[in-house]
Amino acid sequence: MEANAKRFARTVLLIHVLVLAIVLALVGAASREIYTSTRNEMIAEARSRQTLLANQTARGIESHYQSILNNLDLLRRAENEDGSPSTAPGAEVAVPERTVAAAARGAIVGPVLWKQLQGRVSLLMSVDRAMLSRAAPTVRIIGTDNTSISPDQVIAQSREWLESVEKPSVSGFQMYGDVGANLVCIPFPHAQEPTQPPQRGLGLGGGGGGGPQPPRFGGMRETFRLIVAVVPIREVESRFLKSLNDESDARAWLIDEHMTAMAASRPQLVGANMADVSDPELRALAADYVQRGRAGTEIVNKHFTLGGVNFVPSMVTGESIKVGDKTWELFIATDMGQVDGVVSRLFHRAILWGIFVIVSITAILVSTAVQMIRGRVRLERVRHEMIDRELTQAREIQLAWLPSSEVPMQSIDIAAINSPASHISGDFYNWFELPDGRLVVTIGDVTGHGMAAAFLMATTQLLVRNTMMRLGDPGACLAEVNRQLCVQVFNGQFVTMLVMVLDLNSGALEIATAGHPAPLLADGESFQPLPLEPQLVLGIERNTHYITEKYRLPPQSSLLLYTDGVVECLGTDGSRFGSDGLQRTLYGKYDSAQAILDRVVTAVDAFRGELELTDDLTLVAVQMQASRVRLEKVPAIA
């Protein structure tokens, strides 16, 4: 029978394992397909979005430079007389008055156009190209925003390019000091230098003979002037690239025709050359895009380095930019981690659905349990808040059970502290006066924490007070309380307790203990435990007999009652405070009971550091009147 059961169990387990393996294989294949298709869709969507963004940004940069060229052309037309076509270089013009009118128009149009260009251009000037070779060519400044770029600096660094300009052009990227910029230049013929003066009496016409011809006026030889605008790359970057580079997962570069980074996502990359990319394949790809003016998107599935900066795998979109006679390239890169992160989240959901298939019945419960869990969380939160309020109220009630700091007698000073390990303490203490004038001081510790310990504590405290008022003897009181607790059902909990009765007139001390640590008595220099006979704790054996031990204390004695939460307090090194630590803490004389408590509490807090209390901590200090301590033991009462 047992063998058949084992065989059946093995068969069932084997079948279930095979079915589980098949299901796992199917779920794995389906999950892989979901992952691949989802990733491809996300890449396609990101590619489309990024391509559109790159195209719009590139067209914006093109429009930015084209608008500058258009504005400069308006200024050219204003200064080029009435805008009519000029003659070829070297020709003579017979009406120099047109130059004066053109200069007047240029003086009017220039400031107007400069206001339109402000914010896009940092310097606008006009210069005679023939004078560029001079050491200090004459420059007419049309407008400037007083940046660090000066006309002399522009001419000094770009003289060769300016001398070669024959049509509206945009220069390559150039650093003028710490500012990167391009020059936008429009050349135009401008009548400026006079031709040879007329020769009177000399026949200038063809034909052979004729007399002197009428004199002819001298002309103006046309020379080329240049209207030059300095376009800071930072303005282009601020207008078109800053919003992209501010995103944590996007980067944008503006690359000129020489593969130099004019603008980049990181300042240290400005001026870096794409030919210096660490990976040769990426280097060749960048060169292909820049040289051919390609547009498209590539997935770069490897890390690469440029200008000492490391880059993660990315989706890179290139878009060509036509600026004047130049072709630049705009690159926008997006971290592939963004796409993979979204895909991973979707893939995890697919795995969860795979688990749903494997554990069908459980998954059905899980699928419906989500809302139940959320509702339960809200319910538990409300219940927790209600419990906290109830525990707070219970603690307040518990504190109300404890005696106030006022002592009914003038010849004694008593102070106490009760620090629970949780909301509710299982420790208790009390003091009250008997009808015959003696003072009862009691302290106890209920096993455990929380509400159960608090209920047992309250019951015990009430029993002690009623019993002592009736019997007046500590040992008899403990025996009666023990019988009462054994009748009740407290799920195996027990109580340690100590009851002492002080006769302040005679100095007599009667004390009985039920498994509780003996109190410490000051001997003048230190605190030593009273030599009490150990007794069984309350709530274990119904017929346990407890002995009352008697002592005679001198006046002004000091006593400290404590629970095991003090000596069992854990330190940062894992050791316990211990009774030795408690005795080492107390030495010398104290002026008040509160001073004794403060000394102990300070030592315990320093010992445990930031650690929480593992057990309730309760202390009761009794300060009488004494010059020196002399303990006399009276025979115990059976």
Secondary structure, DSSP 8 states (H G I E B T S, - for coil): -HHHHHHHHHHHHHHHHHHHHHHHHHHHHHHHHHHHHHHHHHHHHHHHHHHHHHHHHHHHHHHHHHHHHHHHHHHHHHHSTTS-----TT-EES-THHHHHHHHHHHHHHHHHHHHHBTTBSEEEEEEGGGTTSSS--EEEEEE---S--HHHHHHHHHHHHHH--SSEE---EEETTEEEEEEEEEEEEEEEE-----TT---SSSS-----------EEEEEEEEEEEEEHHHHIIIIIHHHHTSTTEEEEEE-TTSBEEE-SSGGGTT-BGGG-SSHHHHHHHHHHHHHT--EEEEE-S-EEETTEEE-SEEEEEEEEEETTEEEEEEEEEEHHHHHHHHHHHHHHHHHHHHHHHTHHHHHHHHHHHHHHHHHHHHHHHHHHHHHHHHHHHHHHHHHHS--S--S-TT-EEEEEEE-SSSS-SEEEEEEE-TTS-EEEEEEEESS-HHHHHHHHHHHHHHHHHHHHHH--HHHHHHHHHHHHHHS--TT--EEEEEEEEETTTTEEEEEEEB----EEE-SSBEEE--------BTS-TT----EEEEE--TT-EEEEE-HHHHT-B-TTS-B-HHHHHHHH-BS--SSHHHHHHHHHHHHHHHHTT---SS-EEEEEEE---SS---EEEEEE-
